[in-house]
Amino acid sequence: MQGDANKRVEKRVLTHLDVVINGIIKASALDVSEGGMYIHTQAEFIKGAVLDLKTDIGGSPVSLQAAVQHLQPGIGIGVRFVNLSPETSGLIKEFLKRSPDVSMKEEKKETKKILLVDDSAQSRAIYRNKLNLEGFAVIDASNGVDALKHLHENKFDLVILDLWMEGIDGFKVLQLMKLNAAFKDIPVIVLSARSVPADIQRAIDLGARDYLPKMMTTPLKLAEKVKEILSRSG
């Protein structure tokens, strides 16, 4: 119990560090403390596994080991550093000293989970990276079938939905969400390459909170809209 208490009072800072896991898996660290970090990755790991990590802390390349402490499949892992060298420990401490703290109150807030549905891998990567930087946990899907599968397997705070996809399109996903008591209150932002008035009206009629044309929506603008809608949703 004492160890758990110590973890809760460690200084922890929000950040975005590129991390390579076991020499092959590219990921991003979203927060860092003296004892560990939270890594956003869709790769699967086993609790207790010791990972080799490479990153850059304060401008210095660092290689270290960390043990997996908790898992959020498809979203990320929390790890604790093991066998830190004095040099690496000093780099982390200096990095934390120069960075603003995240209060314990902020730490207790649950990370908002977003489902990003788009048939373009490039679009998903661009928007997902920005949302990760803003502190959101993102699961993405390339089509309507995968989107519905993720909805049944996870609890989301918001859905970002493309409309025109093969198989089950975004309109059908919206319709099915609104017919399901478990999903009907999840706010949906439509993000589409088309901005035909009839499409916009149909999406709104099916329950979408907002409709953003892709050509005019930067990752920053999307992140701002997500924050706006989540703030209104409580």
C-alpha positions, 0 to 999 in steps of 0.5 A: 500500500505504501508503494501505491501511495508513493506513486500517486504523489510523484510529480507527473507531467503531460508530454509527447515523447516518441518512444520505440518499444523493443526496437521495433514498435513506434509509440508515444509517451503521453505523461512521464513521472520519475518512476514511469510513463504512460505510453499510447500504443495499440500493440498488445503486451502482458502485465509484468513484461519488461520492455526495452524503451528508447526515447529522447528526454530533454534533448538526450537520447535515452535507452531504459527498461520498464515493466508493464503495470497496467493495460488498456488494450488498444489504447496504451500501457502504464509502465514503471522504470526498472534498473535506471542508471544514475545518469538516466535518472538524473535526466528524468529528474531534470526534465520533470523539474523544468516541466509544469506539474500535473496536479493530483486532482488532474491525475484523477480525471479519467482520460477521455476516450474517442473513437475515430472512424475514417477509411483513410489511414493517412487522415486517421494518423494525422488526426489521431496524433493531434488528439493524443497530444491533447491528452485524449485516448484514441481508438481508430476504425477504417470502416463501419463494421469495425466501428460498431465492433469497437463500440460494443467492446469499449466505452467511448466519450465521443465518436468522430465519424466519416460518412462515405465508407465501403460496407456500412457507411457513416449514416448507418452507423449513426442510425444504429447508434441512436437505436441502441440505448448504450450508444445513443447519448455518445456525441458524434462529430461527422468529419467528411470530405463532402459538404453537400447540404443534404448530407449535412442535414441527414447526419444532423437528423440522425443525431450528429452534434456537428458536421465538419468538412475535411478540407477545412478542418485542421487537426487543431480545429478538430481537437478544439471542437472535441473539447467544446462538445465534451465540455457541453456534455459534462 
